[in-house]
Amino acid sequence: MPIKRVDRRTLLAAGTTAVATAAAGCVDTFVGGESGNDDVVLDPPENYDRRKDLDIPYPTYGEQIPDVSVPAPLHDRTVSTREFVGERHVMMTFIYTSCRTVCPGLTASLRQVQADSVEQEYADEIAFLPTTFDPKQDTPERLRTYGEEMGVNDDADNWYFLRPETPEAAKRVVEDTFGVAFESGEGGHGGDTEATMFQHASVVLLVNKDGFVERAYNGGPPGASEARTDARAVIEGW
C-alpha cells in the first residue's frame, strides 16, 4: 500500500489551533523530535546526548548539509547537494566503485530505499546522491556499469552519481566540505594492481526537504530495514 503523506508545514501550522480544538478531540501535531529541534522529523538517534558533544567532522543529526556543486556525468549536468531543498528528501553516501569491502553495502543502502520508494510510490519525493572520491578510476562509463551491477533503477529518475572531476576536487568535496576522510593506499583488490585502494570513513546521510540531517549512519551501512523505516518515517512525518 502506498505511503500516505501530509505536508509537514500544514501539520506545523495546525499546531497554532491545537489548543482551541482540543475539547473536540485529540490533534496529533508534529513538533520536532525529542530534542526539541523543529528542523527534523525523527527523534534523536541512540546515545544522542553523548554524541552531540563530540566534534563529529561530517554533518550529523539536526545539522544542515553543505552546498557544493558536483558533476553528475550520467545526467550530463551539474548537481548541487542542496539542489533538492524544498522539493525532495535526499540520501547521500561516499564511495569508490572498485571497493570490495564496505562500499557495496553503502550503495545497497541507497538502492534498497530507492526500490522501496518505487514500490511505495514516493520516488518523486526523494533523491539519491552516491558520490565517488575516485574520479580517476570511476569514469562515467564505470559508474554506469556499477549502477547496473548494483541493481539501480534508472527509470525511477531519482538516482544521481556525483563525480568530482579531479582527485583534488574530490578531496575538496568529500573530505574538506563533507568531513568524510579518505586516503589512498597501495595496489587494489583481488590482485588488481592497477586499481587504487582507499581507507575511508563510512557515512550515509538521510536529509530532509529542508536540508537538515535526519540520520547520519556511520561505522558501516545501516541495515536495509533500518534505512527503509527511517526514510518512510521522514516521508510520512513531513
N, C-alpha and C positions, 0 to 999 in steps of 0.2 A: 504494500500500500504506500503510495507517495507520501512524503512528509508534508504535513500541513503547517504553513508558515504564517506568522503575523508580523508585520513590520515593527521593529523594536522601538522606533521613535513614536509610533502610535501607542505602544504599551507605556512608554515613559510619560507621554502626555496624559495618559489615563490616570496616572498617579496623582495628578492635581485634583481629580474629582473622587478619588477613592474614599476619602473620609465622608463626603456628602452622601455617597451611595451605600455606605457600609450597613446601614439599617435594613436595606433592601436585599442584601446578600453579600457574600464574600467576593472581593475583587482581587484577582491574582495578578499583581503588577511587578514587572522586573525592576529591581532597584540596584542591580550590580551584585557581584559576588560577595562572599562573607567578608572580604577585605574592605568592603565599602567603596570599591572602585567602580563607578558607573560606566567606565570605558570598556568593560569586559562583561561577557555573559557568564562564563564559567566561574565556579568558586575557585579559590586559590588551590594550587597543587599541593600535594602532600609535603609536609615539612616546610611550608611556605614561610612561617615566622622565622625559621632558622636560615633559610636560603636567601631571604630578601636582604639580609645584612651582608651577604657575600659580594665581592667585587666580580660579578659574572661578566665576561667580556662580550657575550653575544646578547641580543635583545631578549628579554625574558618577560614573564607574566606582567601584564599591565603596562608595558612599555611600547612606544611606537617603533616601527621598523624604519630604518634609514631609507632615504630616497636616493637611488642611484640608477642610472640608465645603462642597460646591458643589451648587446645584440641578441636577437632571437633568430638565428640563421634559417631555421626551418619555416619561419613565417616571413622572412625577408624584411624584417624591420627591427627597430629597437624598442625594448620594453622597459618601462620604469618599474622598480619594485613597489612603488606606491601608485602605479597607474590605475589599479582597480579599486582604490579607495572610493567609497560611496556607491560602488557597483557590485563588487564581488568580495567574498572572503578569499583567503589565499593560504595555500600550503607551500612551504619552501624547504629545500634541503640543498646540500652542497656535496658534490660527488666527483669522481672521475671514473670513466667507463671501463678502464682496464682493471679496476679494483676487483678482487675476488674475495674480499672479507666482508666489511660492513656495508659498502655502497649498494650492492644489490638489494639488501634489506631496507636501506633508506629510500631507494627508488620505489621498492614494492609498497612501502607505507603510503606513498602518494598515489601509486597506481591502484591500490585497493580502495582508497577513498574515492578515486575517480570512478571506479567501477560502481561503487555504491551510489555515487551522485547520479549516474545514468539510470540505475535501477530504481532509485527513489525520486527521480525527477527533480534534482536540484543542481544539475550540471551547469546551468546558466547562472548559478549563484556562487560558484567557487572556481578559482583558477589555480593551476599547479605550476610552480616555477623551480624545477630542478636546475641547479647552477653548477657548471663544471669549473674546477680550478686548474684543469689541464688542457688548455686550448691547443697546445702543440699536437697532442695525440687525438683529442676529441674534436675532430673536424666535423663539419655539418653532416657529411656522409656517415661518419661513425655514430654521431648522435641519432641519426635516423635509424640506423641498424640496431642500435642499443634499445631504442624505443620499441622496435618490433620484437626484439628478444625479450623485453620485459613485459610485453603484452599491453602497451599503452594504447588507448582508444583514441585514434586521431579524429574520428568522426564526432567525438564529444566537443571538439573545438574549445577546450579549456586547458590544454597542456602546452607549455612553452619551455623548451630547453633554452636556458640562457648561457651564452658563451662569451666571456670577455675575450677580446681579440688577441691579446698577448699574455705571456706569463706575468709580466709586470702589472698589466691591467687586472689580471685575476687576483693578484696579491692585494691590490688596492680595493677591489670589490669585496672579496671573500674574507680576507684576514683583517685589513685595515678598517673597512667600513662595517662589516657584519661581525667581526670578532671571532671568526671561525678559523683557528690556526691550522696550517698545513705546512709540511716540509718534505721536500723530495729526498728520496734515498737512492740506493744503487740497484740497478737491474730491475727485472719485472717478475711476474708470477709464472709458475709452470715452465720455467726455462726460457721464457721470452725475455732475452737480454736487451732487446730494443726498447721495451716499454719501461717507463719510469714508474717507480713505486713511491707512494706517498704515505707518510704518517700524518693523520689529521684528526681533528675533533669531529665528533658525530652529533649533528644537530638537525632536528626537524622543527620548523616553526608553523604553528597554526595561528593565523592572523585574521582578525575580523574586518568587516567592511569599513570600519573607521581607521584601520591601520594599526590597531593595538594587538599585541601578542596575547592570545588566549592560552596557548601552551607552547613551551619550549622543551621538547623532548631531547634529552642528551644521554650520553653513555651507551648508545645503541639505538636502533629503530624502535619505535613504540610497537606494541602488539597490534595486529590487524583490528581486533575488536575494540581496543582502546582508542585507536585513531578514528575509526568509524563512529564510535559512540560520542567522542568529543566533537567531531565535525557535525554530526547530526544535532547535538545539543546546542551548538552555536547557531546552526540554521534555524532550529525550532525556537530558540530563545530570542532571536533577532526580531 
